[in-house]
Amino acid sequence: MTWNDRFLSLFDRCTALYQSGNRDFESYYTGEDLAFLSTIGYRRREFFDFIEDFCEENEPTPSTALLIAAARRDYFRVIQKGITSTRQITRDELPTFGDTLDGFAYLPRILAKARAKLRGELDPDIMYGCGGDRAFLARNASLHPADFLRIVWAAGDDDHAVVKAIRNHTS
């Protein structure tokens, strides 16, 4: 089974568990599942957040979760050489919801979250691709969350390259 099929199969199984009333995501995974998640640079709570939002809000869809995971997996394998970061970005380290960059409110926050998502450094209580992130991307650039991750990856530390990409995408 290819990794993407395995991801979607696990997504379906976890969705069924959630829909059956099981909210204990720690019970969702076998040892084999956890080994798989580690090969793509994912943590159990990180995976669960997509399940929970999908079951509660119908977004992000399984295909969106897969595309986001693909960007993270590629970064993990190419840039991090399969080595998991030990750093975690907490809520207190993120820009606030009202912070702006080049006139875009929320951009500093989603940018910090995207960089941390790529590196696998988000605190378990923070989700990249949450409702606020999806709303920002839809409102300002009509960008898919996975596409935004790849733009951020390509831009490196250059915030203005991200701003330029957003402006170019909206025109």
Biotite code that builds the C-alpha atoms (Angstrom):
import biotite.structure as struc

atoms = struc.array([
    struc.Atom([0.000, 0.000, 0.000], chain_id="A", res_id=1, res_name="MET", atom_name="CA", element="C"),
    struc.Atom([1.353, 3.426, -0.865], chain_id="A", res_id=2, res_name="THR", atom_name="CA", element="C"),
    struc.Atom([1.678, 6.015, 1.881], chain_id="A", res_id=3, res_name="TRP", atom_name="CA", element="C"),
    struc.Atom([-1.223, 8.098, 0.560], chain_id="A", res_id=4, res_name="ASN", atom_name="CA", element="C"),
    struc.Atom([-3.565, 5.087, 0.520], chain_id="A", res_id=5, res_name="ASP", atom_name="CA", element="C"),
    struc.Atom([-2.463, 4.227, 4.021], chain_id="A", res_id=6, res_name="ARG", atom_name="CA", element="C"),
    struc.Atom([-3.084, 7.819, 5.123], chain_id="A", res_id=7, res_name="PHE", atom_name="CA", element="C"),
    struc.Atom([-6.608, 7.811, 3.681], chain_id="A", res_id=8, res_name="LEU", atom_name="CA", element="C"),
    struc.Atom([-7.362, 4.381, 5.126], chain_id="A", res_id=9, res_name="SER", atom_name="CA", element="C"),
    struc.Atom([-6.276, 5.578, 8.564], chain_id="A", res_id=10, res_name="LEU", atom_name="CA", element="C"),
    struc.Atom([-8.291, 8.763, 8.071], chain_id="A", res_id=11, res_name="PHE", atom_name="CA", element="C"),
    struc.Atom([-11.411, 6.705, 7.282], chain_id="A", res_id=12, res_name="ASP", atom_name="CA", element="C"),
    struc.Atom([-10.886, 4.388, 10.253], chain_id="A", res_id=13, res_name="ARG", atom_name="CA", element="C"),
    struc.Atom([-10.336, 7.299, 12.659], chain_id="A", res_id=14, res_name="CYS", atom_name="CA", element="C"),
    struc.Atom([-13.350, 9.141, 11.239], chain_id="A", res_id=15, res_name="THR", atom_name="CA", element="C"),
    struc.Atom([-15.512, 6.080, 11.923], chain_id="A", res_id=16, res_name="ALA", atom_name="CA", element="C"),
    struc.Atom([-14.202, 5.932, 15.504], chain_id="A", res_id=17, res_name="LEU", atom_name="CA", element="C"),
    struc.Atom([-14.957, 9.619, 16.040], chain_id="A", res_id=18, res_name="TYR", atom_name="CA", element="C"),
    struc.Atom([-18.430, 9.303, 14.532], chain_id="A", res_id=19, res_name="GLN", atom_name="CA", element="C"),
    struc.Atom([-19.149, 6.318, 16.784], chain_id="A", res_id=20, res_name="SER", atom_name="CA", element="C"),
    struc.Atom([-18.610, 8.619, 19.782], chain_id="A", res_id=21, res_name="GLY", atom_name="CA", element="C"),
    struc.Atom([-15.002, 7.755, 20.631], chain_id="A", res_id=22, res_name="ASN", atom_name="CA", element="C"),
    struc.Atom([-13.208, 11.044, 21.341], chain_id="A", res_id=23, res_name="ARG", atom_name="CA", element="C"),
    struc.Atom([-10.135, 9.399, 22.916], chain_id="A", res_id=24, res_name="ASP", atom_name="CA", element="C"),
    struc.Atom([-7.783, 9.849, 19.975], chain_id="A", res_id=25, res_name="PHE", atom_name="CA", element="C"),
    struc.Atom([-5.010, 8.126, 21.923], chain_id="A", res_id=26, res_name="GLU", atom_name="CA", element="C"),
    struc.Atom([-6.978, 4.890, 21.454], chain_id="A", res_id=27, res_name="SER", atom_name="CA", element="C"),
    struc.Atom([-7.246, 5.307, 17.676], chain_id="A", res_id=28, res_name="TYR", atom_name="CA", element="C"),
    struc.Atom([-3.774, 4.144, 16.710], chain_id="A", res_id=29, res_name="TYR", atom_name="CA", element="C"),
    struc.Atom([-1.984, 0.833, 16.637], chain_id="A", res_id=30, res_name="THR", atom_name="CA", element="C"),
    struc.Atom([1.774, 0.620, 16.955], chain_id="A", res_id=31, res_name="GLY", atom_name="CA", element="C"),
    struc.Atom([1.888, 0.195, 13.186], chain_id="A", res_id=32, res_name="GLU", atom_name="CA", element="C"),
    struc.Atom([-0.178, 3.372, 12.734], chain_id="A", res_id=33, res_name="ASP", atom_name="CA", element="C"),
    struc.Atom([2.185, 5.338, 14.973], chain_id="A", res_id=34, res_name="LEU", atom_name="CA", element="C"),
    struc.Atom([5.197, 4.024, 13.070], chain_id="A", res_id=35, res_name="ALA", atom_name="CA", element="C"),
    struc.Atom([3.530, 5.100, 9.823], chain_id="A", res_id=36, res_name="PHE", atom_name="CA", element="C"),
    struc.Atom([2.744, 8.580, 11.157], chain_id="A", res_id=37, res_name="LEU", atom_name="CA", element="C"),
    struc.Atom([6.351, 9.025, 12.206], chain_id="A", res_id=38, res_name="SER", atom_name="CA", element="C"),
    struc.Atom([7.519, 8.225, 8.649], chain_id="A", res_id=39, res_name="THR", atom_name="CA", element="C"),
    struc.Atom([5.563, 11.213, 7.365], chain_id="A", res_id=40, res_name="ILE", atom_name="CA", element="C"),
    struc.Atom([6.553, 13.509, 10.234], chain_id="A", res_id=41, res_name="GLY", atom_name="CA", element="C"),
    struc.Atom([3.141, 13.454, 11.915], chain_id="A", res_id=42, res_name="TYR", atom_name="CA", element="C"),
    struc.Atom([2.025, 13.185, 15.526], chain_id="A", res_id=43, res_name="ARG", atom_name="CA", element="C"),
    struc.Atom([-1.177, 11.497, 16.690], chain_id="A", res_id=44, res_name="ARG", atom_name="CA", element="C"),
    struc.Atom([-2.905, 14.701, 17.867], chain_id="A", res_id=45, res_name="ARG", atom_name="CA", element="C"),
    struc.Atom([-1.929, 16.489, 14.665], chain_id="A", res_id=46, res_name="GLU", atom_name="CA", element="C"),
    struc.Atom([-3.662, 13.767, 12.657], chain_id="A", res_id=47, res_name="PHE", atom_name="CA", element="C"),
    struc.Atom([-6.665, 13.765, 14.981], chain_id="A", res_id=48, res_name="PHE", atom_name="CA", element="C"),
    struc.Atom([-7.245, 17.508, 14.545], chain_id="A", res_id=49, res_name="ASP", atom_name="CA", element="C"),
    struc.Atom([-8.065, 16.896, 10.883], chain_id="A", res_id=50, res_name="PHE", atom_name="CA", element="C"),
    struc.Atom([-10.448, 14.075, 11.846], chain_id="A", res_id=51, res_name="ILE", atom_name="CA", element="C"),
    struc.Atom([-12.220, 16.219, 14.431], chain_id="A", res_id=52, res_name="GLU", atom_name="CA", element="C"),
    struc.Atom([-12.629, 19.232, 12.127], chain_id="A", res_id=53, res_name="ASP", atom_name="CA", element="C"),
    struc.Atom([-13.822, 17.037, 9.268], chain_id="A", res_id=54, res_name="PHE", atom_name="CA", element="C"),
    struc.Atom([-16.409, 15.311, 11.461], chain_id="A", res_id=55, res_name="CYS", atom_name="CA", element="C"),
    struc.Atom([-17.600, 18.551, 13.058], chain_id="A", res_id=56, res_name="GLU", atom_name="CA", element="C"),
    struc.Atom([-17.291, 21.015, 10.146], chain_id="A", res_id=57, res_name="GLU", atom_name="CA", element="C"),
    struc.Atom([-16.926, 18.879, 6.987], chain_id="A", res_id=58, res_name="ASN", atom_name="CA", element="C"),
    struc.Atom([-13.574, 20.617, 6.464], chain_id="A", res_id=59, res_name="GLU", atom_name="CA", element="C"),
    struc.Atom([-10.834, 19.994, 5.790], chain_id="A", res_id=60, res_name="PRO", atom_name="CA", element="C"),
    struc.Atom([-11.786, 17.103, 3.564], chain_id="A", res_id=61, res_name="THR", atom_name="CA", element="C"),
    struc.Atom([-9.725, 13.903, 3.544], chain_id="A", res_id=62, res_name="PRO", atom_name="CA", element="C"),
    struc.Atom([-8.117, 14.995, 0.266], chain_id="A", res_id=63, res_name="SER", atom_name="CA", element="C"),
    struc.Atom([-7.139, 18.352, 1.782], chain_id="A", res_id=64, res_name="THR", atom_name="CA", element="C"),
    struc.Atom([-5.708, 16.611, 4.849], chain_id="A", res_id=65, res_name="ALA", atom_name="CA", element="C"),
    struc.Atom([-3.728, 14.346, 2.503], chain_id="A", res_id=66, res_name="LEU", atom_name="CA", element="C"),
    struc.Atom([-2.342, 17.264, 0.484], chain_id="A", res_id=67, res_name="LEU", atom_name="CA", element="C"),
    struc.Atom([-1.277, 19.071, 3.660], chain_id="A", res_id=68, res_name="ILE", atom_name="CA", element="C"),
    struc.Atom([0.335, 15.865, 4.903], chain_id="A", res_id=69, res_name="ALA", atom_name="CA", element="C"),
    struc.Atom([2.124, 15.502, 1.547], chain_id="A", res_id=70, res_name="ALA", atom_name="CA", element="C"),
    struc.Atom([3.686, 18.947, 1.894], chain_id="A", res_id=71, res_name="ALA", atom_name="CA", element="C"),
    struc.Atom([4.755, 18.167, 5.481], chain_id="A", res_id=72, res_name="ARG", atom_name="CA", element="C"),
    struc.Atom([6.050, 14.724, 4.461], chain_id="A", res_id=73, res_name="ARG", atom_name="CA", element="C"),
    struc.Atom([8.086, 16.156, 1.583], chain_id="A", res_id=74, res_name="ASP", atom_name="CA", element="C"),
    struc.Atom([9.619, 18.834, 3.814], chain_id="A", res_id=75, res_name="TYR", atom_name="CA", element="C"),
    struc.Atom([10.338, 16.235, 6.495], chain_id="A", res_id=76, res_name="PHE", atom_name="CA", element="C"),
    struc.Atom([12.088, 13.944, 4.044], chain_id="A", res_id=77, res_name="ARG", atom_name="CA", element="C"),
    struc.Atom([13.868, 16.536, 1.877], chain_id="A", res_id=78, res_name="VAL", atom_name="CA", element="C"),
    struc.Atom([14.800, 19.341, 4.272], chain_id="A", res_id=79, res_name="ILE", atom_name="CA", element="C"),
    struc.Atom([14.827, 17.573, 7.632], chain_id="A", res_id=80, res_name="GLN", atom_name="CA", element="C"),
    struc.Atom([16.248, 14.322, 6.214], chain_id="A", res_id=81, res_name="LYS", atom_name="CA", element="C"),
    struc.Atom([13.710, 12.388, 8.296], chain_id="A", res_id=82, res_name="GLY", atom_name="CA", element="C"),
    struc.Atom([14.883, 13.885, 11.577], chain_id="A", res_id=83, res_name="ILE", atom_name="CA", element="C"),
    struc.Atom([12.071, 15.087, 13.809], chain_id="A", res_id=84, res_name="THR", atom_name="CA", element="C"),
    struc.Atom([12.470, 18.512, 15.384], chain_id="A", res_id=85, res_name="SER", atom_name="CA", element="C"),
    struc.Atom([12.388, 18.601, 19.163], chain_id="A", res_id=86, res_name="THR", atom_name="CA", element="C"),
    struc.Atom([11.148, 22.219, 19.293], chain_id="A", res_id=87, res_name="ARG", atom_name="CA", element="C"),
    struc.Atom([7.484, 23.053, 19.803], chain_id="A", res_id=88, res_name="GLN", atom_name="CA", element="C"),
    struc.Atom([5.864, 26.413, 19.055], chain_id="A", res_id=89, res_name="ILE", atom_name="CA", element="C"),
    struc.Atom([3.306, 27.333, 21.715], chain_id="A", res_id=90, res_name="THR", atom_name="CA", element="C"),
    struc.Atom([0.314, 29.649, 21.446], chain_id="A", res_id=91, res_name="ARG", atom_name="CA", element="C"),
    struc.Atom([2.250, 32.342, 23.280], chain_id="A", res_id=92, res_name="ASP", atom_name="CA", element="C"),
    struc.Atom([4.955, 32.323, 20.609], chain_id="A", res_id=93, res_name="GLU", atom_name="CA", element="C"),
    struc.Atom([2.522, 32.876, 17.739], chain_id="A", res_id=94, res_name="LEU", atom_name="CA", element="C"),
    struc.Atom([1.592, 36.337, 16.503], chain_id="A", res_id=95, res_name="PRO", atom_name="CA", element="C"),
    struc.Atom([-1.889, 37.404, 17.593], chain_id="A", res_id=96, res_name="THR", atom_name="CA", element="C"),
    struc.Atom([-4.979, 37.170, 15.423], chain_id="A", res_id=97, res_name="PHE", atom_name="CA", element="C"),
    struc.Atom([-4.881, 40.935, 14.819], chain_id="A", res_id=98, res_name="GLY", atom_name="CA", element="C"),
    struc.Atom([-1.210, 41.274, 13.833], chain_id="A", res_id=99, res_name="ASP", atom_name="CA", element="C"),
    struc.Atom([-0.709, 42.438, 10.256], chain_id="A", res_id=100, res_name="THR", atom_name="CA", element="C"),
    struc.Atom([1.904, 42.135, 7.538], chain_id="A", res_id=101, res_name="LEU", atom_name="CA", element="C"),
    struc.Atom([1.680, 44.437, 4.518], chain_id="A", res_id=102, res_name="ASP", atom_name="CA", element="C"),
    struc.Atom([-1.952, 45.167, 5.322], chain_id="A", res_id=103, res_name="GLY", atom_name="CA", element="C"),
    struc.Atom([-2.981, 41.532, 5.767], chain_id="A", res_id=104, res_name="PHE", atom_name="CA", element="C"),
    struc.Atom([-4.446, 40.862, 9.210], chain_id="A", res_id=105, res_name="ALA", atom_name="CA", element="C"),
    struc.Atom([-3.732, 37.323, 10.454], chain_id="A", res_id=106, res_name="TYR", atom_name="CA", element="C"),
    struc.Atom([-0.928, 36.768, 7.911], chain_id="A", res_id=107, res_name="LEU", atom_name="CA", element="C"),
    struc.Atom([1.861, 36.836, 10.532], chain_id="A", res_id=108, res_name="PRO", atom_name="CA", element="C"),
    struc.Atom([-0.003, 34.158, 12.504], chain_id="A", res_id=109, res_name="ARG", atom_name="CA", element="C"),
    struc.Atom([-0.723, 31.788, 9.627], chain_id="A", res_id=110, res_name="ILE", atom_name="CA", element="C"),
    struc.Atom([2.805, 32.309, 8.310], chain_id="A", res_id=111, res_name="LEU", atom_name="CA", element="C"),
    struc.Atom([4.308, 31.296, 11.671], chain_id="A", res_id=112, res_name="ALA", atom_name="CA", element="C"),
    struc.Atom([1.939, 28.329, 11.858], chain_id="A", res_id=113, res_name="LYS", atom_name="CA", element="C"),
    struc.Atom([2.811, 27.231, 8.310], chain_id="A", res_id=114, res_name="ALA", atom_name="CA", element="C"),
    struc.Atom([6.540, 27.360, 9.019], chain_id="A", res_id=115, res_name="ARG", atom_name="CA", element="C"),
    struc.Atom([6.044, 25.404, 12.234], chain_id="A", res_id=116, res_name="ALA", atom_name="CA", element="C"),
    struc.Atom([3.787, 22.894, 10.433], chain_id="A", res_id=117, res_name="LYS", atom_name="CA", element="C"),
    struc.Atom([6.441, 22.279, 7.798], chain_id="A", res_id=118, res_name="LEU", atom_name="CA", element="C"),
    struc.Atom([9.037, 21.646, 10.517], chain_id="A", res_id=119, res_name="ARG", atom_name="CA", element="C"),
    struc.Atom([6.636, 19.586, 12.654], chain_id="A", res_id=120, res_name="GLY", atom_name="CA", element="C"),
    struc.Atom([6.943, 22.056, 15.506], chain_id="A", res_id=121, res_name="GLU", atom_name="CA", element="C"),
    struc.Atom([3.345, 22.968, 16.313], chain_id="A", res_id=122, res_name="LEU", atom_name="CA", element="C"),
    struc.Atom([2.255, 22.417, 19.892], chain_id="A", res_id=123, res_name="ASP", atom_name="CA", element="C"),
    struc.Atom([-0.457, 19.719, 19.972], chain_id="A", res_id=124, res_name="PRO", atom_name="CA", element="C"),
    struc.Atom([-3.036, 22.393, 20.853], chain_id="A", res_id=125, res_name="ASP", atom_name="CA", element="C"),
    struc.Atom([-2.358, 24.349, 17.650], chain_id="A", res_id=126, res_name="ILE", atom_name="CA", element="C"),
    struc.Atom([-3.652, 23.259, 14.260], chain_id="A", res_id=127, res_name="MET", atom_name="CA", element="C"),
    struc.Atom([-2.476, 24.407, 10.858], chain_id="A", res_id=128, res_name="TYR", atom_name="CA", element="C"),
    struc.Atom([-5.504, 24.388, 8.568], chain_id="A", res_id=129, res_name="GLY", atom_name="CA", element="C"),
    struc.Atom([-8.002, 25.315, 11.280], chain_id="A", res_id=130, res_name="CYS", atom_name="CA", element="C"),
    struc.Atom([-11.103, 27.346, 10.482], chain_id="A", res_id=131, res_name="GLY", atom_name="CA", element="C"),
    struc.Atom([-9.250, 30.655, 10.916], chain_id="A", res_id=132, res_name="GLY", atom_name="CA", element="C"),
    struc.Atom([-6.497, 29.564, 8.535], chain_id="A", res_id=133, res_name="ASP", atom_name="CA", element="C"),
    struc.Atom([-8.985, 28.315, 5.950], chain_id="A", res_id=134, res_name="ARG", atom_name="CA", element="C"),
    struc.Atom([-10.964, 31.570, 6.173], chain_id="A", res_id=135, res_name="ALA", atom_name="CA", element="C"),
    struc.Atom([-7.828, 33.709, 5.753], chain_id="A", res_id=136, res_name="PHE", atom_name="CA", element="C"),
    struc.Atom([-6.680, 31.744, 2.694], chain_id="A", res_id=137, res_name="LEU", atom_name="CA", element="C"),
    struc.Atom([-10.133, 31.789, 1.084], chain_id="A", res_id=138, res_name="ALA", atom_name="CA", element="C"),
    struc.Atom([-10.693, 35.493, 1.778], chain_id="A", res_id=139, res_name="ARG", atom_name="CA", element="C"),
    struc.Atom([-7.281, 36.790, 0.761], chain_id="A", res_id=140, res_name="ASN", atom_name="CA", element="C"),
    struc.Atom([-5.884, 34.514, -1.877], chain_id="A", res_id=141, res_name="ALA", atom_name="CA", element="C"),
    struc.Atom([-8.241, 31.660, -2.757], chain_id="A", res_id=142, res_name="SER", atom_name="CA", element="C"),
    struc.Atom([-5.308, 29.409, -1.892], chain_id="A", res_id=143, res_name="LEU", atom_name="CA", element="C"),
    struc.Atom([-5.481, 25.805, -0.801], chain_id="A", res_id=144, res_name="HIS", atom_name="CA", element="C"),
    struc.Atom([-3.786, 25.303, 2.585], chain_id="A", res_id=145, res_name="PRO", atom_name="CA", element="C"),
    struc.Atom([-1.316, 22.832, 1.033], chain_id="A", res_id=146, res_name="ALA", atom_name="CA", element="C"),
    struc.Atom([-0.428, 25.326, -1.703], chain_id="A", res_id=147, res_name="ASP", atom_name="CA", element="C"),
    struc.Atom([0.208, 27.956, 0.956], chain_id="A", res_id=148, res_name="PHE", atom_name="CA", element="C"),
    struc.Atom([2.566, 25.555, 2.736], chain_id="A", res_id=149, res_name="LEU", atom_name="CA", element="C"),
    struc.Atom([4.535, 25.075, -0.468], chain_id="A", res_id=150, res_name="ARG", atom_name="CA", element="C"),
    struc.Atom([4.680, 28.854, -1.056], chain_id="A", res_id=151, res_name="ILE", atom_name="CA", element="C"),
    struc.Atom([6.001, 29.314, 2.478], chain_id="A", res_id=152, res_name="VAL", atom_name="CA", element="C"),
    struc.Atom([8.537, 26.522, 1.939], chain_id="A", res_id=153, res_name="TRP", atom_name="CA", element="C"),
    struc.Atom([9.771, 28.142, -1.283], chain_id="A", res_id=154, res_name="ALA", atom_name="CA", element="C"),
    struc.Atom([9.947, 31.591, 0.349], chain_id="A", res_id=155, res_name="ALA", atom_name="CA", element="C"),
    struc.Atom([12.071, 30.405, 3.260], chain_id="A", res_id=156, res_name="GLY", atom_name="CA", element="C"),
    struc.Atom([12.411, 33.272, 5.737], chain_id="A", res_id=157, res_name="ASP", atom_name="CA", element="C"),
    struc.Atom([11.337, 35.927, 3.226], chain_id="A", res_id=158, res_name="ASP", atom_name="CA", element="C"),
    struc.Atom([7.947, 37.163, 4.476], chain_id="A", res_id=159, res_name="ASP", atom_name="CA", element="C"),
    struc.Atom([7.629, 39.567, 1.562], chain_id="A", res_id=160, res_name="HIS", atom_name="CA", element="C"),
    struc.Atom([7.944, 36.721, -0.951], chain_id="A", res_id=161, res_name="ALA", atom_name="CA", element="C"),
    struc.Atom([4.854, 35.226, 0.688], chain_id="A", res_id=162, res_name="VAL", atom_name="CA", element="C"),
    struc.Atom([3.051, 38.583, 0.528], chain_id="A", res_id=163, res_name="VAL", atom_name="CA", element="C"),
    struc.Atom([3.977, 38.872, -3.149], chain_id="A", res_id=164, res_name="LYS", atom_name="CA", element="C"),
    struc.Atom([2.691, 35.348, -3.843], chain_id="A", res_id=165, res_name="ALA", atom_name="CA", element="C"),
    struc.Atom([-0.619, 36.172, -2.115], chain_id="A", res_id=166, res_name="ILE", atom_name="CA", element="C"),
    struc.Atom([-0.997, 39.420, -4.046], chain_id="A", res_id=167, res_name="ARG", atom_name="CA", element="C"),
    struc.Atom([-0.146, 37.662, -7.331], chain_id="A", res_id=168, res_name="ASN", atom_name="CA", element="C"),
    struc.Atom([-2.612, 34.902, -6.563], chain_id="A", res_id=169, res_name="HIS", atom_name="CA", element="C"),
    struc.Atom([-5.478, 37.317, -5.940], chain_id="A", res_id=170, res_name="THR", atom_name="CA", element="C"),
    struc.Atom([-4.962, 39.368, -9.092], chain_id="A", res_id=171, res_name="SER", atom_name="CA", element="C"),
])
